[in-house]
Structures are given as structure tokens and as C-alpha cells.
Amino acid sequence: MYKVERAIIMAAGKGTRMRPVTLHTPKPLVKVNGKRMIDSVIEALHKNGISEIYIVVGYLKDQFEILPKEYENVKLIENPFYDTCNNISSLYVARDYIENAIILDGDQIIYHEKILAPEFDRSGYNAVWTDDETEEWLMTVEKGIVTSCSRTGGKGGWQLYSVSRWNEADGKRLKHHLELEFNEKYNRQIYWDDVVMFCHADEYELGIRPMNADDVIEIDNLEELIALDGSYKDM
């Protein structure tokens, strides 16, 4: 078994689909029923004994400076490319910390901290089985190994969530591939997940961490925010 030693929280994006709420507040710092989304992430990490935390910031970065004051062992990493590149740039600037790490987004709400448990036997993503049609990334898994992934979704597969764990060897491999795609190929308009799922899929043997759909909520847009917190309906 491997064990997570640190966490990388992706929090550099502009959250345009949640405007006007995010015009003056970065999405991970938006409060849902009185609590910032990123707090649910940090607190769940702490409950699992993961205290070395790196938060990648970009948009309205100054507002995140309160977090290292509120939480010990939290460090901010600035992503100077957030406005011109996709989120591959955020993991690229944090690439020195990927080994034995859990990578997750700051703009989600963790309801059950057990899904961030530090022990794992194979690098890979948290996932929820779905029989229904979905437009989210959908993985095919055979004998515990991810064999393919569909960007356009489908049904009858494992929906990928933005929580993943990487052991030392795969972390080094991912760092190398990020540098290759970002620096040498100048492939900067992709998601970082594209690197392992599509660009270099044959060099990874990923597994999944099954969970339930109600363990975490990823809020993608204003309508989904209003559904959770009606105080935003008049914005």
C-alpha cells in the first residue's frame, strides 16, 4: 500500500460559469450555506492526517492569502499562466510535489472525508459508477485497471471525479510528462488529466477509488450553486 504525504489543491481558475458570484470572489472561496467550498476540502484532508497542502492560485490570488494564516502547513503556489492556459498549467507549476500526493479541486464540497483516505494501492482517480447517461468523463475499468476513458461521457461506466492519488513512481512520470507537454510540445490548452488519460495513457496503469455520488458535490455553474444555496437566486 502507498500513502499520501501531501495534497495539491487546484484553485487558480476564474470560475466564469458561476458569474456574477465569481466576479469579485474566486470560486473556491465562494460560501455555500455559510461555508467556503475550499474549507470543506482542507478540513477533510486534515481529518485524514494530510496537513502538507499546496494551493495553486491565480485569479484574484490575493484573496487566498488568508488561508496560510488560518491553517498551518498550507502554502500558496502562484500560477502565472492561469489566464492564458488550461489547468495543465496549474499542475505544471506544482509539479515538484506530485509524488505521493493527492490532487483535487478547491471548488467542490466534500461531504464524507473518508473519500480522501490517504492509503491507496494504485495511482488513479476517485470514481462513481453510473448506469445513466452522463456528459462527464467516463472510464472503462477491467480487473481494477482503467483501460479507456471517454471525454464525451456515455453510460454504464465509472465517472471520473477530480480527486486523484499518485505514488512516487507515477508522480515522477507525471512530472516528466507535464514538462514534455507544457514546455516542449507547448500543449497548453488541455486539462492536466489529458496527460495521463490520453497523451501518455500507455505509460500508466491506473486504478479507481469507488465512492458514492453523495460523497462530494462539484458545483459547475450558477444554477447548481443556487440549487444548493437559495441566497444566490437574486444575483
Secondary structure, DSSP 4 states (H G I P E B T S, - for coil): -EE--EEEEEE----GGGTTGGGSS-GGG-EETTEEHHHHHHHHHHHTT---EEEEE-TTGGGGGGHHHHSTTEEEEE-TTTTTS-THHHHHHTGGG-TTEEEEESSEEES-GGGG-SEESS-EEEEEEE-S-BSS-EEEEETTEEEEEETT-BSSEEEEEEEEEE-HHHHHHHHHHHHIIIIIS---SS-HHHIIIIISGGG---EEEE--GGGEEE--SHHHHHHH-GGGTT-
